Amino acid sequence: MPAATTARRTSRFWLYAPFVLLVLLAAGWSGLWAMARSKVEQHLDAGIAREANAGRNWTCRDRSVGGYPFRIEVRCAGVTLVSSRWGDEVKVEAGPTLAVAQASTPGHLILQVTGPLTATLPAGRNGDLSWSRFEASLRLTTTGFERLSLVMQEPVATLRTPDEADGSLRSESMRSALFEAHLRPNQQGFASQQAFDVALSTKGTVMALLDGLLGDAAPGDLDVQATVSQALAFRRGFNPDALESWRAAGGGVEITKLGLTKGTARLDASGRIGLDDAHRPAGQLDAAVAGIERIAGIRVGGGLTAGLGALLGGRSGAQKSNAAAGLTPLPPIVLREGRVYLGPLRLPLQPLRPLY
């Protein structure tokens, strides 16, 4: 009889043991998740405090941290940034925002933002940006930043600037069917030059300035690949302090590919852009075109500019590649002292303004 009782107790132990183990695991996981949630809130509070000390005040309206049991989610009913560090107040507002990380891959963050984004800017300017879908992906490793990707569907950007004559607001808009941006450290140049690779692309883009330059209102597709040196100057944001640090350190944008297709028109370019002492864009692009007769009213489809392009354009290897692709080289496009030149000819465009 005692042997039978012992056997029954043993069988009951193995019957209930899995459930007890499951309860213990669930309790342990709940404790770990609660600790992670607390850490996230502490980091958020510390980050907001650091930004406030730097003159940038962030507000996450109705903030909540959830996602139990397998995710960490940070939700804001709206996000606001207010800064007056550089003179006039700048205010940027966005709609509901969600940041998510899976417990299995905590270094991979997904950000979703509901538009529109509105901005109140210095000198009486304001703007807004809307979209049908906004999603960003950030990958972090134990050694630091690995990759940032951003996708916007149907973005529409509008900037309103007071007219100097009567003070009325003048609007400039750009819209696109799709916008993508990707950023990652440059494997060869990160250690020595703090270099990052940037890739930007748009589909079905309509921009009045570009329409006026090329005399073509057809939607265009843009593909840009570049390397930005001294990019760690922007680790605290894209602002006048960061831009000046970047300029002083000799930072620049090395454009390895700039491809534009707009109707029957094509443009391929490469070059380097930086900032001059007056904080204006400066540099040179070597370009070749097909299906473009005029740029800002200057004939480039043949004759003098085509001849100058063959004489003054890029390297001979690039010229051979352009010829094989059916492209005609242009004279160098030069940004100098706030003006844009096509070879020796100054384009009839508004002067380039200082960025800060």
Disulfide bonds with the S-S distance in Angstrom:
Cys60-Cys76 1.73
